[in-house]
Amino acid sequence: MKHLLIASFSTLLFTAGAYVLPAPSMAQFANVKQHLNSLSTSRIAFARGKSSTTIENAENNIYILRAKAGQTLTLKVNSLGARASVTLYGVNGKPLSPVFAGADGEGKSFRLRLANTGDYYIVGGSGPSNHLYDFTVSIK
């Protein structure tokens, strides 16, 4: 009986762990530039006279934003589905921000004074079950 209980408990922990552990997201690239031709991209443009925009109900995409050295970029995650994620990458294609993922990433923001002029990349991943995400990006 003792072995049966231990085996049942072990199976329960393994099964629960499979649902709790996050799957790697597409927002965890070592270099985003390697993926520009294989994933959908959108260029971010601010409305005339505005310095920020909000992307809503988004799925897997790489957002490209042109910015100048000396400007301050702020990325604020408004909402994330359970497996969605958002990450900021620099002009060299390397990650600049932490990976904002799932409920832990909601409401968090990242601010950075930009060292280089060029294209910055915001990678949004909707995860294996297509969870949507919203974020606001601003440049000042």
C-alpha positions in Angstrom: 0.0 0.0 0.0 2.8 2.4 0.9 4.5 1.9 -2.5 1.2 2.4 -4.3 0.7 5.8 -2.5 4.3 6.9 -3.3 3.8 5.9 -6.9 0.5 7.7 -7.1 1.9 10.8 -5.5 4.9 10.8 -7.8 2.6 10.5 -10.9 0.5 13.4 -9.6 3.6 15.6 -9.1 4.9 14.8 -12.6 1.5 15.5 -14.2 1.0 18.8 -12.3 4.6 19.8 -13.1 4.0 19.3 -16.8 1.2 22.0 -16.6 3.1 24.4 -14.3 6.5 24.5 -16.0 6.6 27.2 -18.7 7.4 26.1 -22.2 10.2 28.0 -24.0 8.7 31.0 -25.8 9.6 32.5 -29.1 10.6 35.7 -27.2 13.7 34.0 -25.9 16.0 34.2 -29.0 19.7 34.6 -28.6 19.7 36.9 -31.6 16.4 38.0 -33.1 17.9 39.0 -36.4 18.3 35.3 -37.3 14.5 35.0 -37.3 13.4 38.1 -39.2 12.8 36.2 -42.5 10.9 33.3 -40.9 8.4 35.1 -38.6 5.9 37.8 -39.3 7.1 41.4 -38.7 5.4 44.8 -38.3 6.9 48.2 -38.2 5.8 50.4 -35.3 4.9 54.0 -36.2 3.5 56.6 -33.8 0.6 58.7 -34.8 1.5 62.2 -35.7 2.4 64.2 -32.6 2.5 61.1 -30.4 5.5 59.4 -28.8 3.8 56.1 -27.8 1.5 53.5 -29.1 -0.2 50.4 -27.7 -0.3 47.0 -29.4 -3.4 45.1 -28.4 -4.6 41.5 -28.8 -1.5 40.5 -30.5 -0.1 37.1 -31.4 3.3 35.8 -32.5 5.1 38.8 -34.1 8.3 40.8 -34.2 7.7 44.5 -34.0 10.4 46.8 -35.4 10.8 50.3 -34.0 13.3 52.9 -35.4 14.9 55.0 -32.6 17.8 57.3 -32.1 20.7 57.2 -29.7 20.0 59.2 -26.5 16.3 58.6 -26.6 14.6 56.8 -23.8 12.5 53.8 -24.7 9.9 52.5 -22.3 8.2 49.1 -22.8 5.2 48.4 -20.6 3.4 45.1 -20.6 -0.3 45.7 -20.1 -1.5 42.1 -20.2 -0.2 38.6 -21.1 -2.0 35.3 -21.6 -0.7 32.5 -19.4 2.0 31.4 -22.0 2.5 34.7 -23.8 5.8 36.7 -23.6 7.3 40.0 -24.7 11.0 40.9 -24.9 13.0 43.9 -26.2 16.0 43.4 -28.4 18.7 45.9 -29.4 20.0 47.0 -32.8 22.5 44.2 -32.6 19.7 41.6 -32.2 20.6 40.7 -28.6 18.1 40.9 -25.7 18.0 44.1 -23.7 15.0 43.5 -21.4 14.0 40.5 -19.3 11.5 38.1 -20.8 8.1 39.3 -19.5 6.1 36.1 -19.4 2.6 35.0 -18.2 0.9 36.6 -15.2 4.3 37.5 -13.7 5.0 39.9 -16.6 1.7 41.8 -16.5 1.9 45.4 -15.5 5.7 45.4 -15.5 7.8 47.9 -17.5 11.4 48.3 -18.7 13.0 51.7 -19.4 16.3 52.2 -21.3 18.3 55.1 -22.6 19.3 54.0 -26.1 23.0 53.9 -26.9 22.6 53.3 -30.7 20.5 54.7 -33.6 18.7 52.0 -35.5 16.0 49.3 -35.4 15.0 47.9 -32.1 12.9 44.7 -31.9 10.0 43.8 -29.6 9.3 40.1 -29.9 5.9 39.0 -28.8 5.1 35.3 -28.4 1.6 33.9 -27.9 2.9 30.5 -26.7 1.8 27.1 -27.8 -1.9 27.8 -27.2 -2.0 31.3 -28.8 -2.5 33.5 -25.7 -2.8 37.2 -26.6 -0.7 40.0 -25.2 -0.9 43.8 -25.0 2.0 46.3 -24.6 2.7 50.0 -24.8 6.0 51.3 -26.2 7.1 54.9 -25.9 10.1 57.0 -27.0 11.1 60.3 -25.5 
